Amino acid sequence: MGFFDGKSILVTGGTGSFGKAFVKHVLANHKPKRVVVFSRDELKQFEMANELDTPNLRYFIGDVRDEARLERAFAGIDIVVHAAAMKQVVAAEYNPMECIKTNILGAENIINAALNTGVEKVLALSTDKAVNPLNLYGATKLCSDKLFVAANHLSSFDGPLFSVVRYGNVIGSRGSVIPFFKNRRASGVLPITDPRMTRFWITLEDGIKFVEKSIEFMHGGEVFIPKLASMRIEDLAKALAPECKLEVIGIRPGEKLHEMLIPGDEARNTIEFDNYYIIRPTHLQIVRDTETYNGTRGKPVDNGFEYASDTNTQWVSNEELLEIIE
């Protein structure tokens, strides 16, 4: 029996880029009792239902802002993957309270519903923008991360476990720069914010597999961070459309030149494994096992260690760039 076999799994934001792909992966590779898609867009659910004709797949219309609706949806659920969020940086800046209601108050509602219904595990998806946040979206995700880590204090030792996965930009997802560049290629000019800009990149498939493993091995209170390659935006633009002229338009409000997944101040709480890092909670009494995951003992990183996209030791090669574009 695999870890997900016989389990009831609910995915908030289940019709989004990650959520939909995660649902497909679970159904194709495991034998869950049922999988529940929780989202507020009935059209996307209708389209997804037409695409995936599976008897143990259920659809639940609802919003993470509605705690009572979440409790109804969580009844009988073992595992929750929280992927719902307001993610567009510019939209968040113009509609700050809407972003706060979804990303922060929605996180609180997820926690309360899980505690009240006896869910086994909750894993929340975060972002590199939650580290040293410069925009409101990042600030709300930082608050969300803190809520999920602290939620373990509210849970008994046999109650729900709460953890977080944090990674960089997902290649090809909605809002990704790759579809944007492809659409602009015919114009002969690709706008880039700054030729020095770097980003962490992860494929959707790798993101799904990392979330899958994190759910299986989480003890509660951790922030899981995969080891990723960095990419220069200028290199991506040149690989995607070598015939195009690059137009530097400047960094947009709330945007960073480089991204970070582990700040230096968190080094004292971070342990390293072959393919990932874990930031352990500072309140050690909420951790069931402090250093061992999947039978492997983590190694503390050096004092002052930072995991940033510009100082990363792993970079996407030109061959990998072309493969990504294809």
Secondary structure by P-SEA (a helix, b strand, c coil): ccccccbbbbbcccccaaaaaaaaaaaacccccbbbbbcccaaaaaaaaaacccccbbbbbbbcccaaaaaaaaccccccccccccccaaaaaacaaaaaaccaaaaaaaaaaaaaccccbbbbbbcccccccccaaaaaaaaaaaaaaacccccccccbbbbbbbbcccccccccaaaaaaaaccccbbbbccccbbbbbbcaaaaaaaaaaaaaccccbbbbbcbbbbbbaaaaaaaacccbbbbbcccccccccccccccccccccbbbcccccccccccccccccccccccbbbbbcccccccccccccccccaaaaaaaac
